[in-house]
Amino acid sequence: MLSGMNPRAALKALRVVLTCIVISTLLFINLRLYTKDGTEISPDAPVHADVAAQLRFLRGAIERGADADMQRLFPEGRFFMNCLYGLANVEAGLREAAGSPARKVFQNEARWALERLGSAENRAVFPTALRPRYGIFYAGWSAALHAGTLALQPEGARALSDKEALRARCDAIASAFTESKTPYLQAYEGEAWSCDSAVAIFALHACDHVLEPRYASVIERWVFGVRERLDAGTGLLGHRVSVEDGGLIEGPRATSMCITLRFLGESAPELAAELYSKFREQMMTTRLGIPGVREYPKGVNGSGDVDSGPLVFGISMSASVVTNGAARIMGDAEAVAHLVPSAEALAMPVRWGGEKRYAAGVLPVADAFIAWSQTARPWFAKTAVRSYPGFVPSWWRIPLHGVSLVVALLFTSGFLKRRPVQKTDARR
């Protein structure tokens, strides 16, 4: 024990321990930059073992009350924990053969999450007076998950009551869009974000596939309205918008654009392709060689908030994670091949007990976003791998290797110093 050592020996022991920890961490980070695990974007590839381990962690965390803990930190923390867990199970299940036992397991988990979304605790933070009820954020995300649970079932096995319940959700959403003067509906009283309506449009698209199609004209009208309101400078959607006419209140930001692209990639593919090219050009970048996503477009500076999290040299960690999912939907294999190793290195994942968690699992809602991004695939179409301009140089890992080497040398320099030679008395 250190308490039984003299102060100099104890200090030396602590220094050795600290140096070992730092060197081990640096080795882990630098080696994980080369991982290829989870970079496959084929929609038919089975869910990766790491993702299955993430889902096991998330299920246990939710059962232990992690969603309630996240609600105390984020406005929709409880909702996102359950909804993203459900959506990740939908997309994992869609990778399995129809009617297989494996798909049935994912279907049951998605249904479990959907039922939790309907609880009084999950709905408590959302307004009941808006159209659709509880606002477009709650209505859109929950309808998308509901459609996903049906998509996992064979058509003949879908219960009539379940289909009627989904139809009622989607009719309410479609009616609200039809009667609105703007393509962006309110999430909360007097407040609207563009990405929330994009999620709801995807829900209508999904409903058209699992039920009799009904909403093509609503989706077409919505796309037309969005094109009329794109930001003039960037050609992207505004982040926060006016509930009166859909005009921009706050310009484009990555935290909303990456969600928008994730959903429009299938429900409005032509618009998504145009937006993704502009998003890629203006928001995907590198810092110290590490690939990431700027929260604000090039030439625009801003601060982080509860949506983006803290910005590191302008990079949003949350947007970088979700963009991984959007890139998979858009067939951007190059972006996935760079964003996944970056997250695996910097988020410090650990596995034990058959579970995988990032940053020791201290922020489970972040794990939910990562799992949802890693399972991303189109629900009703094939992923078409496309060619995009490179944004990451081939030597992108070298700067971090260099910084790591300098840090390692600083920590080990004390051990490399030669001890002074003790002079002896020649007359002895």
Secondary structure by P-SEA (a helix, b strand, c coil): ccccccaaaaaaaaaaaaaaaaaaaaaaaaaaccccccccccccccccaaaaaaaaaaaaaaaaaaaaaaaacccaaaaaaaaaaaaaaaaaaaacccccaaaaaaaaaaaaaaaaaacccccccccccccccccaaaaaaaaaaaaaaaaacccccccaaaaaaaaaaaaaaaaaaaaccccccccccccccaaaaaaaaaaaaaaaaacccccaaaaaaaaaaaaacccccccccccbbbcccccccccccaaaaaaaaaacccccaaaaaaaaaaaaaccccccccbbbbbcccccbbbbbccccccccccccaaaaaaaaaaaaaacaaaaaacaaaaaaaaacccccccbbbccccccaaaaaaaaaaaacccccccbbbbbbccccccccaaaaaaaaaaaaaaaacccccccccccccccc
